[in-house]
């Protein structure tokens, strides 16, 4: 438990994904100011990039953060309402000391968060997060400057540079010739302006839906196929060639197709991967996390590449990509990571451009491309972390029930059993644990789910 200056921070979710909590019941003014001061201390007067999503609490968190930074001689590039990948890209492009994205991603509206970004646009590493927490514990904050020299300026021009970096990765002329009609649901979040702007530069006719950032989320913020059922009628009415749905900070991407409607987020990465590997050298390496579908292995193998699995979390995937010199990567939650783009993290702009490029170059519709993908038999379930629950005991139950051939405990418990896998792990962003299962047949999935239920409920 982290307690400092009468603030109990134990209710916050503090992880490699940053710090997040419910506003006024965990992550309020006092707690946000503590983290703002600690982050400012680490920035040591350098230039800092700030972006945010559309949550009503965003402007006041940004004001707190800006005050702390200015008091320590830092200057600020303010981006306003932008996707998380844009904030990360601008840190890189502007050669800033660091940055913060103010967004609780797919969490409900009453949550908010600081996502800490270090040099070159990477999320804080584990050691950087530990340094931040030690500053709070030790109260080793900077001393306020009598004559602070920092200033605030707009970083709007850098947003266009992020868009251009994405355009440079695809055949813009070929995409423009197709004149795709594209439906966009930004959940009234951070992608409401930037994503339509990218599509317009690709010559697409844009049908905007939920692209008014008015401080509400008109559908569940996590863009799963189930959550997007309420949007399907609007997509079908638009008669668009393809549709894209985002989460509030626009680093996750889910697709609509004319025949299937909203599809699983697990198809986003392999579609983008197919486009990249078509132009890549043989024996290239791709990184996905432990909870990501087998489909990526199938695509990679067909195009002469290999897949390596990392721990869950963008920072973990990126770390493994750098280590392995991978040409592409991502996560099955709809996160596409192209290291050639300065965001070097989950980037919906990148995913959109690569998938449209695949459609343009192959001449195939999105439904035709999906027909060429392996079938998906996957289930993702979440369970509350009750006070009396021991994850270690739960892991033991799973090991006993399934007698797996391969076990990994570097990120919860990952088990490979007869061409299927199960991953059990605590969430980095919510007080829950997740169980993800993938099998090769529908019948195997049904049988495995029954056995999983026995482990969880017994």
C-alpha positions as CSV (number, residue, x, y, z in Angstrom):
1,X,0.0,0.0,0.0
2,X,1.3,3.4,-1.0
3,X,0.3,6.1,1.5
4,X,1.7,9.7,1.4
5,X,0.7,13.1,2.7
6,X,-2.6,11.6,4.0
7,X,-3.4,10.2,0.5
8,X,-4.1,6.5,0.3
9,X,-3.1,5.5,-3.2
10,X,-4.0,1.8,-2.8
11,X,-7.3,2.3,-4.7
12,X,-5.4,3.4,-7.8
13,X,-4.4,1.0,-10.6
14,X,-0.6,1.7,-10.9
15,X,1.1,-0.4,-13.5
16,X,3.2,-0.4,-16.7
17,X,0.0,1.2,-18.2
18,X,0.4,4.3,-16.0
19,X,-1.8,5.4,-13.1
20,X,-5.6,5.4,-13.3
21,X,-8.6,5.5,-11.0
22,X,-12.1,6.8,-10.4
23,X,-12.2,10.6,-10.3
24,X,-13.1,11.9,-6.7
25,X,-12.9,8.4,-5.3
26,X,-9.3,7.5,-5.7
27,X,-7.9,9.7,-8.4
28,X,-8.9,13.1,-7.4
29,X,-7.3,16.5,-7.3
30,X,-4.8,15.6,-4.5
31,X,-3.7,12.4,-6.0
32,X,-3.4,13.8,-9.5
33,X,-1.2,16.7,-8.2
34,X,1.1,14.2,-6.4
35,X,1.8,12.4,-9.7
36,X,2.0,15.7,-11.6
37,X,4.7,16.9,-9.3
38,X,6.6,13.6,-9.4
39,X,6.5,13.5,-13.2
40,X,7.6,17.2,-13.4
41,X,10.5,16.3,-11.1
42,X,11.6,13.6,-13.6
43,X,11.3,16.0,-16.6
44,X,13.9,18.4,-15.0
45,X,12.7,21.4,-17.0
46,X,12.5,19.8,-20.4
47,X,9.8,20.1,-23.0
48,X,6.7,18.0,-22.3
49,X,3.9,17.0,-24.7
50,X,0.3,16.8,-23.3
51,X,-2.6,15.2,-25.0
52,X,-6.0,14.1,-23.7
53,X,-9.2,12.4,-24.6
54,X,-12.8,13.8,-24.3
55,X,-13.5,13.0,-20.6
56,X,-14.9,16.0,-18.7
57,X,-12.2,15.7,-16.1
58,X,-9.5,16.0,-18.7
59,X,-9.1,19.8,-18.8
60,X,-8.7,20.1,-15.0
61,X,-6.2,17.3,-14.9
62,X,-4.3,19.0,-17.7
63,X,-4.3,22.3,-15.8
64,X,-2.9,20.6,-12.7
65,X,-0.2,18.9,-14.7
66,X,0.7,22.1,-16.6
67,X,1.0,24.1,-13.4
68,X,3.4,21.5,-11.9
69,X,5.5,21.4,-15.1
70,X,5.7,25.2,-15.5
71,X,6.7,25.5,-11.8
72,X,9.8,23.4,-12.7
73,X,10.9,25.3,-15.8
74,X,9.3,22.9,-18.2
75,X,7.8,24.1,-21.5
76,X,4.6,22.4,-22.8
77,X,3.5,21.4,-26.2
78,X,-0.3,21.2,-25.8
79,X,-2.1,19.0,-28.4
80,X,-5.6,19.1,-27.0
81,X,-7.9,16.3,-28.0
82,X,-5.8,13.7,-29.8
83,X,-5.2,10.0,-29.9
84,X,-2.7,8.4,-27.5
85,X,-0.5,7.4,-30.5
86,X,-0.4,11.0,-31.7
87,X,0.8,12.2,-28.3
88,X,3.5,9.5,-28.4
89,X,4.5,10.4,-31.9
90,X,4.8,14.1,-31.1
91,X,7.1,13.3,-28.2
92,X,9.4,11.6,-30.7
93,X,9.0,14.1,-33.5
94,X,9.5,17.1,-31.2
95,X,12.5,15.5,-29.4
96,X,10.7,16.3,-26.2
97,X,11.9,15.2,-22.7
98,X,8.6,13.3,-22.3
99,X,4.8,13.5,-22.4
100,X,1.6,12.5,-20.8
101,X,-1.7,11.2,-22.3
102,X,-4.6,12.0,-20.0
103,X,-7.0,9.1,-20.7
104,X,-8.3,6.0,-19.0
105,X,-8.6,4.3,-22.4
106,X,-11.5,1.9,-22.4
107,X,-12.5,2.4,-18.8
108,X,-15.9,4.1,-18.1
109,X,-16.3,7.8,-18.0
110,X,-15.9,8.2,-14.3
111,X,-12.3,7.0,-14.6
112,X,-9.2,9.0,-15.8
113,X,-5.5,8.3,-15.9
114,X,-2.0,9.6,-16.6
115,X,-0.1,7.6,-19.2
116,X,3.5,8.5,-18.8
117,X,5.7,8.8,-21.9
118,X,9.5,9.0,-21.9
119,X,11.9,10.1,-24.6
120,X,11.4,8.9,-28.1
121,X,7.7,8.3,-27.5
122,X,7.9,5.1,-25.4
123,X,5.6,4.5,-22.4
124,X,7.5,4.5,-19.1
125,X,9.4,1.3,-18.4
126,X,9.1,-0.6,-15.1
127,X,12.2,1.2,-13.8
128,X,10.9,4.6,-14.8
129,X,7.6,3.9,-13.1
130,X,9.5,2.8,-9.9
131,X,11.5,6.1,-10.0
132,X,8.2,8.0,-10.2
133,X,6.8,6.2,-7.2
134,X,10.0,6.6,-5.2
135,X,9.8,10.4,-5.7
136,X,6.3,10.3,-4.2
137,X,7.3,8.0,-1.3
138,X,10.3,10.1,-0.4
139,X,8.7,13.4,-1.1
140,X,11.7,14.4,-3.2
141,X,9.8,16.8,-5.4
142,X,11.5,19.7,-7.2
143,X,11.7,23.1,-5.5
144,X,9.4,25.6,-7.0
145,X,11.3,28.2,-9.1
146,X,11.0,31.8,-8.1
147,X,11.2,32.9,-11.8
148,X,10.0,29.8,-13.9
149,X,10.9,30.1,-17.5
150,X,8.6,27.6,-19.1
151,X,5.9,28.4,-21.6
152,X,2.9,26.7,-23.3
153,X,2.5,26.5,-27.0
154,X,0.3,24.6,-29.5
155,X,1.7,21.4,-31.0
156,X,-0.9,21.3,-33.7
157,X,1.6,21.2,-36.6
158,X,3.2,18.1,-35.2
159,X,-0.2,16.3,-35.5
160,X,0.1,16.6,-39.3
161,X,3.5,15.1,-39.1
162,X,2.1,12.0,-37.4
163,X,-0.5,11.7,-40.1
164,X,2.2,12.1,-42.8
165,X,4.3,9.4,-41.2
166,X,1.4,7.0,-41.6
167,X,0.8,8.0,-45.2
168,X,4.4,7.4,-46.0
169,X,3.9,3.7,-45.1
170,X,1.2,3.0,-47.8
171,X,0.4,3.5,-51.4
172,X,-1.7,6.6,-51.1
173,X,-2.3,6.9,-54.9
174,X,-3.7,3.4,-55.1
175,X,-5.9,3.9,-52.1
176,X,-7.2,7.2,-53.5
177,X,-8.1,5.5,-56.8
178,X,-10.5,3.1,-54.9
179,X,-12.5,6.0,-53.4
180,X,-13.4,3.9,-50.5
181,X,-16.5,4.9,-48.4
182,X,-15.4,4.5,-44.8
183,X,-17.5,4.6,-41.6
184,X,-15.9,5.8,-38.4
185,X,-17.2,5.5,-34.9
186,X,-14.8,7.3,-32.5
187,X,-17.1,6.9,-29.4
188,X,-17.0,10.7,-29.2
189,X,-13.4,10.4,-28.0
190,X,-9.8,11.4,-28.9
191,X,-10.0,10.1,-32.5
192,X,-13.0,12.3,-33.5
193,X,-10.9,14.7,-35.5
194,X,-7.6,13.0,-36.4
195,X,-9.0,9.8,-37.9
196,X,-11.4,11.5,-40.4
197,X,-8.6,13.8,-41.4
198,X,-6.3,10.8,-42.2
199,X,-9.1,9.2,-44.2
200,X,-9.7,12.4,-46.2
201,X,-6.0,12.5,-47.1
202,X,-6.4,8.9,-48.4
203,X,-9.2,10.1,-50.7
204,X,-12.0,8.3,-48.7
205,X,-15.5,9.4,-48.4
206,X,-16.0,9.6,-44.6
207,X,-19.2,8.7,-42.8
208,X,-18.7,10.0,-39.2
209,X,-20.6,8.5,-36.4
210,X,-20.1,9.3,-32.7
211,X,-17.4,11.9,-33.7
212,X,-18.6,14.8,-31.6
213,X,-16.4,14.9,-28.4
214,X,-19.0,16.2,-26.1
215,X,-17.9,14.5,-22.9
216,X,-20.1,11.5,-23.2
217,X,-19.5,7.9,-24.5
218,X,-22.6,7.0,-26.5
219,X,-21.8,3.3,-26.4
220,X,-19.6,1.1,-24.2
221,X,-16.1,2.5,-24.5
222,X,-14.3,-0.8,-25.1
223,X,-14.8,-1.5,-28.8
224,X,-15.7,-5.2,-28.8
225,X,-17.9,-6.8,-31.4
226,X,-20.6,-7.2,-28.7
227,X,-20.4,-3.6,-27.6
228,X,-20.6,-2.5,-31.3
229,X,-23.9,-4.3,-32.0
230,X,-25.8,-1.1,-31.3
231,X,-23.7,0.7,-34.0
232,X,-24.2,-2.0,-36.7
233,X,-27.5,-0.6,-38.0
234,X,-25.8,2.8,-38.6
235,X,-22.9,1.1,-40.4
236,X,-25.2,-0.9,-42.6
237,X,-27.4,2.2,-43.4
238,X,-24.2,4.0,-44.5
239,X,-23.5,1.3,-47.2
240,X,-19.8,1.9,-46.5
241,X,-17.1,-0.4,-47.9
242,X,-15.6,-0.9,-44.4
243,X,-16.1,0.6,-40.9
244,X,-13.6,1.4,-38.1
245,X,-14.5,1.7,-34.4
246,X,-12.2,3.1,-31.8
247,X,-11.8,3.3,-28.0
248,X,-11.8,6.7,-26.2
249,X,-8.1,7.3,-26.7
250,X,-7.9,5.8,-30.1
251,X,-5.2,3.2,-29.7
252,X,-7.6,0.2,-30.3
253,X,-9.2,-0.5,-33.6
254,X,-12.1,-2.8,-34.5
255,X,-13.7,-3.4,-37.9
256,X,-17.1,-3.5,-39.5
257,X,-17.7,-5.4,-42.8
258,X,-20.8,-5.3,-45.0
259,X,-21.5,-9.0,-44.6
260,X,-20.4,-9.6,-41.0
261,X,-21.1,-6.4,-39.3
262,X,-18.8,-5.7,-36.2
263,X,-16.1,-8.4,-36.1
264,X,-13.8,-9.6,-33.4
265,X,-10.9,-7.2,-32.5
266,X,-8.6,-10.2,-33.0
267,X,-8.8,-9.7,-36.8
268,X,-7.4,-6.2,-36.9
269,X,-3.8,-7.2,-36.3
270,X,-3.5,-10.1,-38.8
271,X,-5.1,-8.0,-41.6
272,X,-2.6,-5.2,-41.0
273,X,0.1,-7.8,-40.7
274,X,-0.8,-9.4,-44.0
275,X,-0.2,-6.0,-45.7
276,X,3.1,-5.4,-44.1
277,X,4.5,-8.9,-44.6
278,X,3.5,-8.9,-48.3
279,X,6.3,-6.3,-48.8
280,X,8.7,-7.6,-46.2
281,X,11.8,-9.7,-46.3
282,X,11.5,-13.5,-45.6
283,X,12.3,-14.6,-42.1
284,X,11.1,-11.4,-40.6
285,X,10.0,-11.4,-36.9
286,X,6.7,-10.3,-35.5
287,X,5.8,-9.8,-31.8
288,X,2.3,-10.4,-30.4
289,X,1.3,-10.8,-26.7
290,X,0.4,-14.0,-25.0
291,X,-3.3,-13.3,-25.2
292,X,-3.4,-12.8,-29.0
293,X,-4.9,-15.2,-31.5
294,X,-3.2,-18.0,-33.4
295,X,-4.4,-16.3,-36.6
296,X,-1.3,-14.1,-36.6
297,X,0.9,-17.2,-36.7
298,X,-1.0,-18.5,-39.7
299,X,-0.6,-15.3,-41.6
300,X,3.1,-15.0,-40.7
301,X,3.9,-18.6,-41.6
302,X,2.1,-18.2,-45.0
303,X,4.4,-15.2,-45.8
304,X,7.7,-16.6,-44.5
305,X,7.8,-14.8,-41.1
306,X,7.9,-16.0,-37.5
307,X,6.0,-14.9,-34.4
308,X,7.4,-14.4,-30.9
309,X,5.0,-13.9,-27.9
310,X,5.6,-11.3,-25.2
311,X,3.9,-10.3,-21.9
312,X,0.6,-8.4,-22.2
313,X,0.9,-4.6,-22.4
314,X,2.1,-2.3,-25.1
315,X,5.3,-1.5,-23.3
316,X,6.1,-5.2,-23.1
317,X,5.4,-5.8,-26.8
318,X,7.5,-2.8,-27.8
319,X,10.4,-4.0,-25.6
320,X,10.4,-7.4,-27.2
321,X,10.2,-5.8,-30.7
322,X,13.3,-3.7,-30.1
323,X,15.1,-6.7,-28.6
324,X,14.2,-9.0,-31.5
325,X,14.4,-6.3,-34.2
326,X,10.9,-7.2,-35.3
327,X,9.3,-5.4,-38.3
328,X,5.8,-5.4,-36.8
329,X,3.8,-6.3,-33.7
330,X,0.7,-5.7,-31.7
331,X,-2.0,-7.0,-29.4
332,X,-5.2,-8.9,-30.1
333,X,-7.3,-6.2,-28.5
334,X,-7.1,-4.2,-31.8
335,X,-3.6,-2.7,-31.3
336,X,-1.4,-2.4,-34.3
337,X,2.3,-1.5,-33.8
338,X,4.4,-0.4,-36.7
339,X,8.0,0.6,-35.6
340,X,8.4,2.7,-38.8
341,X,5.9,5.2,-37.4
342,X,7.1,7.6,-34.7
343,X,4.3,6.5,-32.3
344,X,6.0,3.1,-32.0
345,X,3.0,1.7,-30.2
346,X,-0.6,0.8,-30.7
347,X,-1.8,3.2,-33.4
348,X,-5.2,3.2,-35.0
349,X,-4.0,5.5,-37.8
350,X,-1.5,2.8,-38.8
351,X,-4.0,0.0,-38.6
352,X,-6.5,1.8,-40.8
353,X,-3.9,2.8,-43.4
354,X,-2.5,-0.8,-43.6
355,X,-5.9,-2.4,-44.0
356,X,-7.1,0.0,-46.6
357,X,-3.8,-0.5,-48.5
358,X,-4.3,-4.3,-48.4
359,X,-7.8,-3.8,-49.9
360,X,-6.4,-1.5,-52.5
361,X,-3.5,-3.6,-53.6
362,X,-5.3,-6.9,-53.6
363,X,-8.5,-5.5,-55.1
364,X,-10.4,-7.5,-52.5
365,X,-13.3,-6.4,-50.3
366,X,-12.9,-6.6,-46.6
367,X,-15.3,-9.5,-46.5
368,X,-13.2,-11.4,-49.1
369,X,-10.1,-10.8,-47.1
370,X,-11.8,-12.1,-43.9
371,X,-13.0,-15.2,-45.8
372,X,-9.3,-16.0,-46.4
373,X,-8.5,-15.9,-42.7
374,X,-8.7,-18.9,-40.4
375,X,-11.8,-19.2,-38.2
376,X,-11.6,-17.7,-34.8
377,X,-12.6,-19.8,-31.7
378,X,-11.8,-17.6,-28.8
379,X,-13.5,-16.5,-25.5
380,X,-12.5,-13.6,-23.2
381,X,-14.0,-13.5,-19.8
382,X,-13.3,-11.3,-16.7
383,X,-13.9,-12.0,-13.0
384,X,-13.7,-9.7,-10.0
385,X,-10.6,-9.9,-7.8
386,X,-12.2,-10.6,-4.4
387,X,-10.3,-10.0,-1.2
388,X,-10.1,-13.7,-0.3
389,X,-8.9,-14.8,-3.8
390,X,-5.4,-16.2,-4.2
391,X,-4.3,-16.2,-7.9
392,X,-1.6,-18.7,-7.0
393,X,-4.3,-21.2,-5.8
394,X,-6.3,-20.5,-8.9
395,X,-3.3,-21.2,-11.1
396,X,-2.8,-24.5,-9.3
397,X,-6.4,-25.5,-10.0
398,X,-5.9,-24.8,-13.7
399,X,-2.7,-26.8,-13.9
400,X,-4.3,-29.7,-12.2
401,X,-7.4,-29.6,-14.4
402,X,-5.6,-29.3,-17.7
403,X,-2.2,-30.9,-17.4
404,X,-0.7,-28.6,-20.0
405,X,2.1,-29.5,-22.4
406,X,3.7,-26.0,-22.1
407,X,3.5,-23.6,-19.2
408,X,4.6,-20.0,-18.9
409,X,4.3,-18.0,-15.7
410,X,6.1,-14.8,-16.8
411,X,2.7,-13.0,-17.1
412,X,0.1,-14.8,-15.0
413,X,-0.4,-18.3,-16.2
414,X,-0.3,-19.3,-19.9
415,X,-0.9,-22.9,-20.8
416,X,-0.8,-24.8,-24.1
417,X,-3.0,-27.9,-24.3
418,X,-3.5,-30.0,-27.4
419,X,-3.5,-27.1,-30.0
420,X,-5.3,-24.8,-27.6
421,X,-4.2,-22.2,-25.1
422,X,-5.5,-20.6,-21.9
423,X,-4.2,-17.4,-20.3
424,X,-5.1,-16.3,-16.8
425,X,-3.8,-13.0,-15.5
426,X,-4.7,-10.0,-13.4
427,X,-5.6,-6.9,-15.4
428,X,-3.2,-3.9,-15.5
429,X,-6.1,-1.5,-15.8
430,X,-9.1,-2.8,-13.8
431,X,-9.5,-4.7,-10.4
432,X,-10.3,-8.0,-12.2
433,X,-8.5,-11.0,-13.6
434,X,-9.0,-12.2,-17.1
435,X,-9.3,-15.7,-18.6
436,X,-8.7,-15.9,-22.4
437,X,-9.1,-19.2,-24.3
438,X,-8.4,-20.1,-27.9
439,X,-9.0,-23.4,-29.5
440,X,-9.0,-24.8,-33.1
441,X,-12.7,-25.9,-33.1
442,X,-16.0,-24.7,-31.8
443,X,-16.6,-27.9,-29.9
444,X,-13.2,-27.7,-28.2
445,X,-14.0,-24.1,-27.1
446,X,-17.3,-25.2,-25.6
447,X,-15.7,-28.1,-23.7
448,X,-12.8,-25.9,-22.5
449,X,-15.2,-23.2,-21.2
450,X,-17.0,-25.7,-19.1
451,X,-13.7,-26.9,-17.5
452,X,-12.6,-23.2,-17.0
453,X,-15.9,-22.5,-15.2
454,X,-15.3,-25.4,-12.8
455,X,-11.8,-24.0,-11.9
456,X,-13.0,-20.5,-11.3
457,X,-16.2,-21.3,-9.3
458,X,-14.9,-24.2,-7.2
